Amino acid sequence: MIFLEKIKTPIFWKSTLKVTIPFFIALIIISLLFNSFSNIINFDLEAIKAANFSDGKWKQFLLTKSVVSLLYGIWITNRNMK
């Protein structure tokens, strides 16, 4: 089955969500660890918020993670679906 036929099936999108959601959560956790590891260790939530989410930074933070997660989910589902 070619890619365009696969994306028309509901099972493709269900499988994509099953991959995308856990990857999205893991990507957020890893990103926060890389960006604010010392603040996480010190449990300084205000510093974590200021570094990653204040002044509209949350839009870019979540948008990039969601796009990467969705593309990864589509790629993995396409690769594993016959």
mmCIF file of the N, C-alpha and C atoms, coordinates in Angstrom:
data_MODEL
# 
_entry.id   MODEL 
# 
loop_
_atom_site.group_PDB 
_atom_site.id 
_atom_site.type_symbol 
_atom_site.label_atom_id 
_atom_site.label_alt_id 
_atom_site.label_comp_id 
_atom_site.label_asym_id 
_atom_site.label_entity_id 
_atom_site.label_seq_id 
_atom_site.pdbx_PDB_ins_code 
_atom_site.Cartn_x 
_atom_site.Cartn_y 
_atom_site.Cartn_z 
_atom_site.occupancy 
_atom_site.B_iso_or_equiv 
_atom_site.pdbx_formal_charge 
_atom_site.auth_seq_id 
_atom_site.auth_comp_id 
_atom_site.auth_asym_id 
_atom_site.auth_atom_id 
_atom_site.pdbx_PDB_model_num 
ATOM 1   N N  . MET A 1 1  ? 0.841  -1.169 0.000  1.00 0.00 ? 1  MET A N  1 
ATOM 2   C CA . MET A 1 1  ? 0.000  0.000  0.000  1.00 0.00 ? 1  MET A CA 1 
ATOM 3   C C  . MET A 1 1  ? 0.897  1.246  0.000  1.00 0.00 ? 1  MET A C  1 
ATOM 4   N N  . ILE A 1 2  ? 0.563  2.204  -0.850 1.00 0.00 ? 2  ILE A N  1 
ATOM 5   C CA . ILE A 1 2  ? 1.366  3.423  -0.905 1.00 0.00 ? 2  ILE A CA 1 
ATOM 6   C C  . ILE A 1 2  ? 0.930  4.385  0.195  1.00 0.00 ? 2  ILE A C  1 
ATOM 7   N N  . PHE A 1 3  ? 1.776  5.384  0.434  1.00 0.00 ? 3  PHE A N  1 
ATOM 8   C CA . PHE A 1 3  ? 1.559  6.324  1.529  1.00 0.00 ? 3  PHE A CA 1 
ATOM 9   C C  . PHE A 1 3  ? 0.215  7.027  1.426  1.00 0.00 ? 3  PHE A C  1 
ATOM 10  N N  . LEU A 1 4  ? -0.166 7.481  0.247  1.00 0.00 ? 4  LEU A N  1 
ATOM 11  C CA . LEU A 1 4  ? -1.428 8.209  0.093  1.00 0.00 ? 4  LEU A CA 1 
ATOM 12  C C  . LEU A 1 4  ? -2.636 7.335  0.392  1.00 0.00 ? 4  LEU A C  1 
ATOM 13  N N  . GLU A 1 5  ? -2.530 6.040  0.139  1.00 0.00 ? 5  GLU A N  1 
ATOM 14  C CA . GLU A 1 5  ? -3.623 5.136  0.495  1.00 0.00 ? 5  GLU A CA 1 
ATOM 15  C C  . GLU A 1 5  ? -3.663 4.898  2.004  1.00 0.00 ? 5  GLU A C  1 
ATOM 16  N N  . LYS A 1 6  ? -2.490 4.829  2.616  1.00 0.00 ? 6  LYS A N  1 
ATOM 17  C CA . LYS A 1 6  ? -2.412 4.578  4.058  1.00 0.00 ? 6  LYS A CA 1 
ATOM 18  C C  . LYS A 1 6  ? -3.022 5.713  4.869  1.00 0.00 ? 6  LYS A C  1 
ATOM 19  N N  . ILE A 1 7  ? -2.756 6.964  4.451  1.00 0.00 ? 7  ILE A N  1 
ATOM 20  C CA . ILE A 1 7  ? -3.236 8.092  5.262  1.00 0.00 ? 7  ILE A CA 1 
ATOM 21  C C  . ILE A 1 7  ? -4.750 8.272  5.177  1.00 0.00 ? 7  ILE A C  1 
ATOM 22  N N  . LYS A 1 8  ? -5.386 7.584  4.269  1.00 0.00 ? 8  LYS A N  1 
ATOM 23  C CA . LYS A 1 8  ? -6.842 7.673  4.161  1.00 0.00 ? 8  LYS A CA 1 
ATOM 24  C C  . LYS A 1 8  ? -7.559 6.707  5.104  1.00 0.00 ? 8  LYS A C  1 
ATOM 25  N N  . THR A 1 9  ? -6.809 5.822  5.752  1.00 0.00 ? 9  THR A N  1 
ATOM 26  C CA . THR A 1 9  ? -7.435 4.847  6.641  1.00 0.00 ? 9  THR A CA 1 
ATOM 27  C C  . THR A 1 9  ? -7.427 5.363  8.082  1.00 0.00 ? 9  THR A C  1 
ATOM 28  N N  . PRO A 1 10 ? -8.511 5.099  8.819  1.00 0.00 ? 10 PRO A N  1 
ATOM 29  C CA . PRO A 1 10 ? -8.564 5.549  10.222 1.00 0.00 ? 10 PRO A CA 1 
ATOM 30  C C  . PRO A 1 10 ? -7.534 4.857  11.107 1.00 0.00 ? 10 PRO A C  1 
ATOM 31  N N  . ILE A 1 11 ? -7.198 3.621  10.793 1.00 0.00 ? 11 ILE A N  1 
ATOM 32  C CA . ILE A 1 11 ? -6.229 2.905  11.632 1.00 0.00 ? 11 ILE A CA 1 
ATOM 33  C C  . ILE A 1 11 ? -4.845 3.543  11.553 1.00 0.00 ? 11 ILE A C  1 
ATOM 34  N N  . PHE A 1 12 ? -4.534 4.154  10.420 1.00 0.00 ? 12 PHE A N  1 
ATOM 35  C CA . PHE A 1 12 ? -3.259 4.849  10.279 1.00 0.00 ? 12 PHE A CA 1 
ATOM 36  C C  . PHE A 1 12 ? -3.171 5.990  11.280 1.00 0.00 ? 12 PHE A C  1 
ATOM 37  N N  . TRP A 1 13 ? -4.237 6.783  11.394 1.00 0.00 ? 13 TRP A N  1 
ATOM 38  C CA . TRP A 1 13 ? -4.219 7.937  12.290 1.00 0.00 ? 13 TRP A CA 1 
ATOM 39  C C  . TRP A 1 13 ? -4.293 7.528  13.756 1.00 0.00 ? 13 TRP A C  1 
ATOM 40  N N  . LYS A 1 14 ? -4.981 6.426  14.046 1.00 0.00 ? 14 LYS A N  1 
ATOM 41  C CA . LYS A 1 14 ? -4.989 5.909  15.422 1.00 0.00 ? 14 LYS A CA 1 
ATOM 42  C C  . LYS A 1 14 ? -3.590 5.452  15.818 1.00 0.00 ? 14 LYS A C  1 
ATOM 43  N N  . SER A 1 15 ? -2.932 4.755  14.908 1.00 0.00 ? 15 SER A N  1 
ATOM 44  C CA . SER A 1 15 ? -1.569 4.286  15.187 1.00 0.00 ? 15 SER A CA 1 
ATOM 45  C C  . SER A 1 15 ? -0.604 5.460  15.294 1.00 0.00 ? 15 SER A C  1 
ATOM 46  N N  . THR A 1 16 ? -0.820 6.463  14.470 1.00 0.00 ? 16 THR A N  1 
ATOM 47  C CA . THR A 1 16 ? 0.024  7.655  14.519 1.00 0.00 ? 16 THR A CA 1 
ATOM 48  C C  . THR A 1 16 ? -0.102 8.344  15.875 1.00 0.00 ? 16 THR A C  1 
ATOM 49  N N  . LEU A 1 17 ? -1.313 8.474  16.382 1.00 0.00 ? 17 LEU A N  1 
ATOM 50  C CA . LEU A 1 17 ? -1.514 9.095  17.700 1.00 0.00 ? 17 LEU A CA 1 
ATOM 51  C C  . LEU A 1 17 ? -0.904 8.262  18.817 1.00 0.00 ? 17 LEU A C  1 
ATOM 52  N N  . LYS A 1 18 ? -0.958 6.941  18.678 1.00 0.00 ? 18 LYS A N  1 
ATOM 53  C CA . LYS A 1 18 ? -0.353 6.065  19.684 1.00 0.00 ? 18 LYS A CA 1 
ATOM 54  C C  . LYS A 1 18 ? 1.155  6.254  19.768 1.00 0.00 ? 18 LYS A C  1 
ATOM 55  N N  . VAL A 1 19 ? 1.777  6.644  18.664 1.00 0.00 ? 19 VAL A N  1 
ATOM 56  C CA . VAL A 1 19 ? 3.216  6.901  18.647 1.00 0.00 ? 19 VAL A CA 1 
ATOM 57  C C  . VAL A 1 19 ? 3.510  8.349  19.017 1.00 0.00 ? 19 VAL A C  1 
ATOM 58  N N  . THR A 1 20 ? 2.707  9.262  18.504 1.00 0.00 ? 20 THR A N  1 
ATOM 59  C CA . THR A 1 20 ? 2.967  10.692 18.650 1.00 0.00 ? 20 THR A CA 1 
ATOM 60  C C  . THR A 1 20 ? 2.845  11.178 20.091 1.00 0.00 ? 20 THR A C  1 
ATOM 61  N N  . ILE A 1 21 ? 1.818  10.776 20.798 1.00 0.00 ? 21 ILE A N  1 
ATOM 62  C CA . ILE A 1 21 ? 1.576  11.298 22.148 1.00 0.00 ? 21 ILE A CA 1 
ATOM 63  C C  . ILE A 1 21 ? 2.693  10.930 23.126 1.00 0.00 ? 21 ILE A C  1 
ATOM 64  N N  . PRO A 1 22 ? 3.103  9.660  23.213 1.00 0.00 ? 22 PRO A N  1 
ATOM 65  C CA . PRO A 1 22 ? 4.218  9.359  24.135 1.00 0.00 ? 22 PRO A CA 1 
ATOM 66  C C  . PRO A 1 22 ? 5.534  10.031 23.709 1.00 0.00 ? 22 PRO A C  1 
ATOM 67  N N  . PHE A 1 23 ? 5.764  10.121 22.392 1.00 0.00 ? 23 PHE A N  1 
ATOM 68  C CA . PHE A 1 23 ? 6.977  10.778 21.922 1.00 0.00 ? 23 PHE A CA 1 
ATOM 69  C C  . PHE A 1 23 ? 6.954  12.267 22.258 1.00 0.00 ? 23 PHE A C  1 
ATOM 70  N N  . PHE A 1 24 ? 5.790  12.905 22.154 1.00 0.00 ? 24 PHE A N  1 
ATOM 71  C CA . PHE A 1 24 ? 5.626  14.312 22.496 1.00 0.00 ? 24 PHE A CA 1 
ATOM 72  C C  . PHE A 1 24 ? 5.945  14.557 23.968 1.00 0.00 ? 24 PHE A C  1 
ATOM 73  N N  . ILE A 1 25 ? 5.417  13.707 24.832 1.00 0.00 ? 25 ILE A N  1 
ATOM 74  C CA . ILE A 1 25 ? 5.672  13.843 26.267 1.00 0.00 ? 25 ILE A CA 1 
ATOM 75  C C  . ILE A 1 25 ? 7.149  13.636 26.580 1.00 0.00 ? 25 ILE A C  1 
ATOM 76  N N  . ALA A 1 26 ? 7.741  12.607 25.975 1.00 0.00 ? 26 ALA A N  1 
ATOM 77  C CA . ALA A 1 26 ? 9.162  12.344 26.202 1.00 0.00 ? 26 ALA A CA 1 
ATOM 78  C C  . ALA A 1 26 ? 10.021 13.491 25.687 1.00 0.00 ? 26 ALA A C  1 
ATOM 79  N N  . LEU A 1 27 ? 9.660  14.056 24.543 1.00 0.00 ? 27 LEU A N  1 
ATOM 80  C CA . LEU A 1 27 ? 10.417 15.166 23.964 1.00 0.00 ? 27 LEU A CA 1 
ATOM 81  C C  . LEU A 1 27 ? 10.347 16.404 24.849 1.00 0.00 ? 27 LEU A C  1 
ATOM 82  N N  . ILE A 1 28 ? 9.203  16.670 25.442 1.00 0.00 ? 28 ILE A N  1 
ATOM 83  C CA . ILE A 1 28 ? 9.068  17.807 26.350 1.00 0.00 ? 28 ILE A CA 1 
ATOM 84  C C  . ILE A 1 28 ? 9.942  17.602 27.584 1.00 0.00 ? 28 ILE A C  1 
ATOM 85  N N  . ILE A 1 29 ? 9.894  16.411 28.153 1.00 0.00 ? 29 ILE A N  1 
ATOM 86  C CA . ILE A 1 29 ? 10.702 16.129 29.343 1.00 0.00 ? 29 ILE A CA 1 
ATOM 87  C C  . ILE A 1 29 ? 12.186 16.254 29.040 1.00 0.00 ? 29 ILE A C  1 
ATOM 88  N N  . ILE A 1 30 ? 12.619 15.687 27.931 1.00 0.00 ? 30 ILE A N  1 
ATOM 89  C CA . ILE A 1 30 ? 14.042 15.763 27.556 1.00 0.00 ? 30 ILE A CA 1 
ATOM 90  C C  . ILE A 1 30 ? 14.455 17.205 27.292 1.00 0.00 ? 30 ILE A C  1 
ATOM 91  N N  . SER A 1 31 ? 13.604 17.959 26.610 1.00 0.00 ? 31 SER A N  1 
ATOM 92  C CA . SER A 1 31 ? 13.921 19.364 26.333 1.00 0.00 ? 31 SER A CA 1 
ATOM 93  C C  . SER A 1 31 ? 14.038 20.182 27.607 1.00 0.00 ? 31 SER A C  1 
ATOM 94  N N  . LEU A 1 32 ? 13.118 19.958 28.539 1.00 0.00 ? 32 LEU A N  1 
ATOM 95  C CA . LEU A 1 32 ? 13.198 20.674 29.812 1.00 0.00 ? 32 LEU A CA 1 
ATOM 96  C C  . LEU A 1 32 ? 14.449 20.286 30.586 1.00 0.00 ? 32 LEU A C  1 
ATOM 97  N N  . LEU A 1 33 ? 14.821 19.016 30.533 1.00 0.00 ? 33 LEU A N  1 
ATOM 98  C CA . LEU A 1 33 ? 16.049 18.586 31.209 1.00 0.00 ? 33 LEU A CA 1 
ATOM 99  C C  . LEU A 1 33 ? 17.279 19.257 30.609 1.00 0.00 ? 33 LEU A C  1 
ATOM 100 N N  . PHE A 1 34 ? 17.332 19.347 29.286 1.00 0.00 ? 34 PHE A N  1 
ATOM 101 C CA . PHE A 1 34 ? 18.472 19.996 28.647 1.00 0.00 ? 34 PHE A CA 1 
ATOM 102 C C  . PHE A 1 34 ? 18.486 21.506 28.876 1.00 0.00 ? 34 PHE A C  1 
ATOM 103 N N  . ASN A 1 35 ? 17.323 22.134 28.821 1.00 0.00 ? 35 ASN A N  1 
ATOM 104 C CA . ASN A 1 35 ? 17.262 23.589 28.946 1.00 0.00 ? 35 ASN A CA 1 
ATOM 105 C C  . ASN A 1 35 ? 17.395 24.085 30.385 1.00 0.00 ? 35 ASN A C  1 
ATOM 106 N N  . SER A 1 36 ? 16.889 23.322 31.342 1.00 0.00 ? 36 SER A N  1 
ATOM 107 C CA . SER A 1 36 ? 16.790 23.829 32.712 1.00 0.00 ? 36 SER A CA 1 
ATOM 108 C C  . SER A 1 36 ? 17.157 22.772 33.751 1.00 0.00 ? 36 SER A C  1 
ATOM 109 N N  . PHE A 1 37 ? 18.193 22.018 33.508 1.00 0.00 ? 37 PHE A N  1 
ATOM 110 C CA . PHE A 1 37 ? 18.545 20.930 34.419 1.00 0.00 ? 37 PHE A CA 1 
ATOM 111 C C  . PHE A 1 37 ? 18.849 21.427 35.832 1.00 0.00 ? 37 PHE A C  1 
ATOM 112 N N  . SER A 1 38 ? 19.647 22.475 35.941 1.00 0.00 ? 38 SER A N  1 
ATOM 113 C CA . SER A 1 38 ? 20.000 22.968 37.278 1.00 0.00 ? 38 SER A CA 1 
ATOM 114 C C  . SER A 1 38 ? 18.781 23.538 37.996 1.00 0.00 ? 38 SER A C  1 
ATOM 115 N N  . ASN A 1 39 ? 17.879 24.160 37.270 1.00 0.00 ? 39 ASN A N  1 
ATOM 116 C CA . ASN A 1 39 ? 16.656 24.679 37.885 1.00 0.00 ? 39 ASN A CA 1 
ATOM 117 C C  . ASN A 1 39 ? 15.724 23.550 38.322 1.00 0.00 ? 39 ASN A C  1 
ATOM 118 N N  . ILE A 1 40 ? 15.711 22.465 37.576 1.00 0.00 ? 40 ILE A N  1 
ATOM 119 C CA . ILE A 1 40 ? 14.900 21.312 37.948 1.00 0.00 ? 40 ILE A CA 1 
ATOM 120 C C  . ILE A 1 40 ? 15.461 20.672 39.214 1.00 0.00 ? 40 ILE A C  1 
ATOM 121 N N  . ILE A 1 41 ? 16.783 20.542 39.273 1.00 0.00 ? 41 ILE A N  1 
ATOM 122 C CA . ILE A 1 41 ? 17.424 19.967 40.463 1.00 0.00 ? 41 ILE A CA 1 
ATOM 123 C C  . ILE A 1 41 ? 17.142 20.833 41.691 1.00 0.00 ? 41 ILE A C  1 
ATOM 124 N N  . ASN A 1 42 ? 17.180 22.141 41.519 1.00 0.00 ? 42 ASN A N  1 
ATOM 125 C CA . ASN A 1 42 ? 16.908 23.073 42.627 1.00 0.00 ? 42 ASN A CA 1 
ATOM 126 C C  . ASN A 1 42 ? 15.421 23.297 42.861 1.00 0.00 ? 42 ASN A C  1 
ATOM 127 N N  . PHE A 1 43 ? 14.586 22.715 42.017 1.00 0.00 ? 43 PHE A N  1 
ATOM 128 C CA . PHE A 1 43 ? 13.129 22.849 42.081 1.00 0.00 ? 43 PHE A CA 1 
ATOM 129 C C  . PHE A 1 43 ? 12.707 24.318 42.046 1.00 0.00 ? 43 PHE A C  1 
ATOM 130 N N  . ASP A 1 44 ? 13.351 25.066 41.159 1.00 0.00 ? 44 ASP A N  1 
ATOM 131 C CA . ASP A 1 44 ? 13.040 26.485 40.976 1.00 0.00 ? 44 ASP A CA 1 
ATOM 132 C C  . ASP A 1 44 ? 12.060 26.620 39.812 1.00 0.00 ? 44 ASP A C  1 
ATOM 133 N N  . LEU A 1 45 ? 10.787 26.516 40.101 1.00 0.00 ? 45 LEU A N  1 
ATOM 134 C CA . LEU A 1 45 ? 9.763  26.525 39.060 1.00 0.00 ? 45 LEU A CA 1 
ATOM 135 C C  . LEU A 1 45 ? 9.656  27.873 38.353 1.00 0.00 ? 45 LEU A C  1 
ATOM 136 N N  . GLU A 1 46 ? 9.911  28.951 39.061 1.00 0.00 ? 46 GLU A N  1 
ATOM 137 C CA . GLU A 1 46 ? 9.850  30.281 38.438 1.00 0.00 ? 46 GLU A CA 1 
ATOM 138 C C  . GLU A 1 46 ? 10.940 30.443 37.378 1.00 0.00 ? 46 GLU A C  1 
ATOM 139 N N  . ALA A 1 47 ? 12.119 29.929 37.647 1.00 0.00 ? 47 ALA A N  1 
ATOM 140 C CA . ALA A 1 47 ? 13.209 30.006 36.666 1.00 0.00 ? 47 ALA A CA 1 
ATOM 141 C C  . ALA A 1 47 ? 12.922 29.130 35.454 1.00 0.00 ? 47 ALA A C  1 
ATOM 142 N N  . ILE A 1 48 ? 12.332 27.976 35.683 1.00 0.00 ? 48 ILE A N  1 
ATOM 143 C CA . ILE A 1 48 ? 11.953 27.091 34.574 1.00 0.00 ? 48 ILE A CA 1 
ATOM 144 C C  . ILE A 1 48 ? 10.893 27.768 33.708 1.00 0.00 ? 48 ILE A C  1 
ATOM 145 N N  . LYS A 1 49 ? 9.922  28.382 34.368 1.00 0.00 ? 49 LYS A N  1 
ATOM 146 C CA . LYS A 1 49 ? 8.855  29.095 33.657 1.00 0.00 ? 49 LYS A CA 1 
ATOM 147 C C  . LYS A 1 49 ? 9.433  30.266 32.862 1.00 0.00 ? 49 LYS A C  1 
ATOM 148 N N  . ALA A 1 50 ? 10.328 31.027 33.461 1.00 0.00 ? 50 ALA A N  1 
ATOM 149 C CA . ALA A 1 50 ? 10.916 32.183 32.786 1.00 0.00 ? 50 ALA A CA 1 
ATOM 150 C C  . ALA A 1 50 ? 11.766 31.760 31.593 1.00 0.00 ? 50 ALA A C  1 
ATOM 151 N N  . ALA A 1 51 ? 12.485 30.677 31.724 1.00 0.00 ? 51 ALA A N  1 
ATOM 152 C CA . ALA A 1 51 ? 13.377 30.238 30.656 1.00 0.00 ? 51 ALA A CA 1 
ATOM 153 C C  . ALA A 1 51 ? 12.632 29.602 29.487 1.00 0.00 ? 51 ALA A C  1 
ATOM 154 N N  . ASN A 1 52 ? 11.521 28.948 29.749 1.00 0.00 ? 52 ASN A N  1 
ATOM 155 C CA . ASN A 1 52 ? 10.883 28.154 28.700 1.00 0.00 ? 52 ASN A CA 1 
ATOM 156 C C  . ASN A 1 52 ? 9.491  28.589 28.292 1.00 0.00 ? 52 ASN A C  1 
ATOM 157 N N  . PHE A 1 53 ? 8.749  29.237 29.173 1.00 0.00 ? 53 PHE A N  1 
ATOM 158 C CA . PHE A 1 53 ? 7.329  29.453 28.898 1.00 0.00 ? 53 PHE A CA 1 
ATOM 159 C C  . PHE A 1 53 ? 6.851  30.896 28.965 1.00 0.00 ? 53 PHE A C  1 
ATOM 160 N N  . SER A 1 54 ? 7.602  31.819 29.517 1.00 0.00 ? 54 SER A N  1 
ATOM 161 C CA . SER A 1 54 ? 7.110  33.192 29.661 1.00 0.00 ? 54 SER A CA 1 
ATOM 162 C C  . SER A 1 54 ? 7.277  33.980 28.364 1.00 0.00 ? 54 SER A C  1 
ATOM 163 N N  . ASP A 1 55 ? 6.554  35.085 28.273 1.00 0.00 ? 55 ASP A N  1 
ATOM 164 C CA . ASP A 1 55 ? 6.617  36.014 27.133 1.00 0.00 ? 55 ASP A CA 1 
ATOM 165 C C  . ASP A 1 55 ? 6.367  35.332 25.793 1.00 0.00 ? 55 ASP A C  1 
ATOM 166 N N  . GLY A 1 56 ? 5.445  34.399 25.758 1.00 0.00 ? 56 GLY A N  1 
ATOM 167 C CA . GLY A 1 56 ? 5.088  33.733 24.507 1.00 0.00 ? 56 GLY A CA 1 
ATOM 168 C C  . GLY A 1 56 ? 6.060  32.652 24.060 1.00 0.00 ? 56 GLY A C  1 
ATOM 169 N N  . LYS A 1 57 ? 7.053  32.336 24.866 1.00 0.00 ? 57 LYS A N  1 
ATOM 170 C CA . LYS A 1 57 ? 8.002  31.278 24.500 1.00 0.00 ? 57 LYS A CA 1 
ATOM 171 C C  . LYS A 1 57 ? 7.323  29.915 24.465 1.00 0.00 ? 57 LYS A C  1 
ATOM 172 N N  . TRP A 1 58 ? 6.228  29.761 25.200 1.00 0.00 ? 58 TRP A N  1 
ATOM 173 C CA . TRP A 1 58 ? 5.541  28.475 25.251 1.00 0.00 ? 58 TRP A CA 1 
ATOM 174 C C  . TRP A 1 58 ? 4.979  28.089 23.890 1.00 0.00 ? 58 TRP A C  1 
ATOM 175 N N  . LYS A 1 59 ? 4.604  29.074 23.069 1.00 0.00 ? 59 LYS A N  1 
ATOM 176 C CA . LYS A 1 59 ? 4.060  28.779 21.743 1.00 0.00 ? 59 LYS A CA 1 
ATOM 177 C C  . LYS A 1 59 ? 5.102  28.093 20.879 1.00 0.00 ? 59 LYS A C  1 
ATOM 178 N N  . GLN A 1 60 ? 6.287  28.677 20.820 1.00 0.00 ? 60 GLN A N  1 
ATOM 179 C CA . GLN A 1 60 ? 7.355  28.087 20.024 1.00 0.00 ? 60 GLN A CA 1 
ATOM 180 C C  . GLN A 1 60 ? 7.807  26.756 20.627 1.00 0.00 ? 60 GLN A C  1 
ATOM 181 N N  . PHE A 1 61 ? 7.885  26.697 21.948 1.00 0.00 ? 61 PHE A N  1 
ATOM 182 C CA . PHE A 1 61 ? 8.305  25.475 22.632 1.00 0.00 ? 61 PHE A CA 1 
ATOM 183 C C  . PHE A 1 61 ? 7.384  24.314 22.286 1.00 0.00 ? 61 PHE A C  1 
ATOM 184 N N  . LEU A 1 62 ? 6.077  24.522 22.439 1.00 0.00 ? 62 LEU A N  1 
ATOM 185 C CA . LEU A 1 62 ? 5.120  23.447 22.191 1.00 0.00 ? 62 LEU A CA 1 
ATOM 186 C C  . LEU A 1 62 ? 4.888  23.194 20.708 1.00 0.00 ? 62 LEU A C  1 
ATOM 187 N N  . LEU A 1 63 ? 4.918  24.234 19.892 1.00 0.00 ? 63 LEU A N  1 
ATOM 188 C CA . LEU A 1 63 ? 4.688  24.061 18.462 1.00 0.00 ? 63 LEU A CA 1 
ATOM 189 C C  . LEU A 1 63 ? 5.782  23.223 17.816 1.00 0.00 ? 63 LEU A C  1 
ATOM 190 N N  . THR A 1 64 ? 7.031  23.514 18.125 1.00 0.00 ? 64 THR A N  1 
ATOM 191 C CA . THR A 1 64 ? 8.112  22.732 17.526 1.00 0.00 ? 64 THR A CA 1 
ATOM 192 C C  . THR A 1 64 ? 8.075  21.278 17.990 1.00 0.00 ? 64 THR A C  1 
ATOM 193 N N  . LYS A 1 65 ? 7.792  21.067 19.272 1.00 0.00 ? 65 LYS A N  1 
ATOM 194 C CA . LYS A 1 65 ? 7.716  19.696 19.788 1.00 0.00 ? 65 LYS A CA 1 
ATOM 195 C C  . LYS A 1 65 ? 6.551  18.937 19.164 1.00 0.00 ? 65 LYS A C  1 
ATOM 196 N N  . SER A 1 66 ? 5.419  19.605 18.985 1.00 0.00 ? 66 SER A N  1 
ATOM 197 C CA . SER A 1 66 ? 4.259  18.924 18.413 1.00 0.00 ? 66 SER A CA 1 
ATOM 198 C C  . SER A 1 66 ? 4.466  18.600 16.931 1.00 0.00 ? 66 SER A C  1 
ATOM 199 N N  . VAL A 1 67 ? 5.083  19.509 16.190 1.00 0.00 ? 67 VAL A N  1 
ATOM 200 C CA . VAL A 1 67 ? 5.346  19.241 14.771 1.00 0.00 ? 67 VAL A CA 1 
ATOM 201 C C  . VAL A 1 67 ? 6.338  18.095 14.616 1.00 0.00 ? 67 VAL A C  1 
ATOM 202 N N  . VAL A 1 68 ? 7.411  18.119 15.384 1.00 0.00 ? 68 VAL A N  1 
ATOM 203 C CA . VAL A 1 68 ? 8.404  17.043 15.325 1.00 0.00 ? 68 VAL A CA 1 
ATOM 204 C C  . VAL A 1 68 ? 7.764  15.719 15.735 1.00 0.00 ? 68 VAL A C  1 
ATOM 205 N N  . SER A 1 69 ? 6.950  15.721 16.766 1.00 0.00 ? 69 SER A N  1 
ATOM 206 C CA . SER A 1 69 ? 6.301  14.500 17.234 1.00 0.00 ? 69 SER A CA 1 
ATOM 207 C C  . SER A 1 69 ? 5.335  13.948 16.190 1.00 0.00 ? 69 SER A C  1 
ATOM 208 N N  . LEU A 1 70 ? 4.571  14.818 15.569 1.00 0.00 ? 70 LEU A N  1 
ATOM 209 C CA . LEU A 1 70 ? 3.626  14.378 14.543 1.00 0.00 ? 70 LEU A CA 1 
ATOM 210 C C  . LEU A 1 70 ? 4.351  13.792 13.340 1.00 0.00 ? 70 LEU A C  1 
ATOM 211 N N  . LEU A 1 71 ? 5.400  14.458 12.888 1.00 0.00 ? 71 LEU A N  1 
ATOM 212 C CA . LEU A 1 71 ? 6.173  13.931 11.758 1.00 0.00 ? 71 LEU A CA 1 
ATOM 213 C C  . LEU A 1 71 ? 6.807  12.588 12.102 1.00 0.00 ? 71 LEU A C  1 
ATOM 214 N N  . TYR A 1 72 ? 7.320  12.462 13.315 1.00 0.00 ? 72 TYR A N  1 
ATOM 215 C CA . TYR A 1 72 ? 7.895  11.197 13.750 1.00 0.00 ? 72 TYR A CA 1 
ATOM 216 C C  . TYR A 1 72 ? 6.825  10.109 13.807 1.00 0.00 ? 72 TYR A C  1 
ATOM 217 N N  . GLY A 1 73 ? 5.653  10.428 14.327 1.00 0.00 ? 73 GLY A N  1 
ATOM 218 C CA . GLY A 1 73 ? 4.564  9.464  14.405 1.00 0.00 ? 73 GLY A CA 1 
ATOM 219 C C  . GLY A 1 73 ? 4.108  8.997  13.036 1.00 0.00 ? 73 GLY A C  1 
ATOM 220 N N  . ILE A 1 74 ? 3.999  9.924  12.095 1.00 0.00 ? 74 ILE A N  1 
ATOM 221 C CA . ILE A 1 74 ? 3.614  9.562  10.729 1.00 0.00 ? 74 ILE A CA 1 
ATOM 222 C C  . ILE A 1 74 ? 4.676  8.683  10.095 1.00 0.00 ? 74 ILE A C  1 
ATOM 223 N N  . TRP A 1 75 ? 5.932  9.040  10.276 1.00 0.00 ? 75 TRP A N  1 
ATOM 224 C CA . TRP A 1 75 ? 7.025  8.273  9.685  1.00 0.00 ? 75 TRP A CA 1 
ATOM 225 C C  . TRP A 1 75 ? 7.070  6.844  10.233 1.00 0.00 ? 75 TRP A C  1 
ATOM 226 N N  . ILE A 1 76 ? 6.987  6.701  11.547 1.00 0.00 ? 76 ILE A N  1 
ATOM 227 C CA . ILE A 1 76 ? 7.039  5.380  12.173 1.00 0.00 ? 76 ILE A CA 1 
ATOM 228 C C  . ILE A 1 76 ? 5.825  4.546  11.766 1.00 0.00 ? 76 ILE A C  1 
ATOM 229 N N  . THR A 1 77 ? 4.645  5.139  11.770 1.00 0.00 ? 77 THR A N  1 
ATOM 230 C CA . THR A 1 77 ? 3.435  4.411  11.395 1.00 0.00 ? 77 THR A CA 1 
ATOM 231 C C  . THR A 1 77 ? 3.491  3.978  9.944  1.00 0.00 ? 77 THR A C  1 
ATOM 232 N N  . ASN A 1 78 ? 3.950  4.849  9.069  1.00 0.00 ? 78 ASN A N  1 
ATOM 233 C CA . ASN A 1 78 ? 4.074  4.511  7.654  1.00 0.00 ? 78 ASN A CA 1 
ATOM 234 C C  . ASN A 1 78 ? 5.072  3.376  7.459  1.00 0.00 ? 78 ASN A C  1 
ATOM 235 N N  . ARG A 1 79 ? 6.141  3.420  8.190  1.00 0.00 ? 79 ARG A N  1 
ATOM 236 C CA . ARG A 1 79 ? 7.186  2.401  8.066  1.00 0.00 ? 79 ARG A CA 1 
ATOM 237 C C  . ARG A 1 79 ? 6.709  1.043  8.570  1.00 0.00 ? 79 ARG A C  1 
ATOM 238 N N  . ASN A 1 80 ? 5.898  1.020  9.610  1.00 0.00 ? 80 ASN A N  1 
ATOM 239 C CA . ASN A 1 80 ? 5.469  -0.236 10.218 1.00 0.00 ? 80 ASN A CA 1 
ATOM 240 C C  . ASN A 1 80 ? 4.168  -0.799 9.642  1.00 0.00 ? 80 ASN A C  1 
ATOM 241 N N  . MET A 1 81 ? 3.426  0.009  8.908  1.00 0.00 ? 81 MET A N  1 
ATOM 242 C CA . MET A 1 81 ? 2.148  -0.434 8.376  1.00 0.00 ? 81 MET A CA 1 
ATOM 243 C C  . MET A 1 81 ? 2.354  -1.108 7.024  1.00 0.00 ? 81 MET A C  1 
ATOM 244 N N  . LYS A 1 82 ? 1.671  -2.217 6.839  1.00 0.00 ? 82 LYS A N  1 
ATOM 245 C CA . LYS A 1 82 ? 1.820  -2.935 5.579  1.00 0.00 ? 82 LYS A CA 1 
ATOM 246 C C  . LYS A 1 82 ? 0.624  -2.756 4.683  1.00 0.00 ? 82 LYS A C  1 
# 
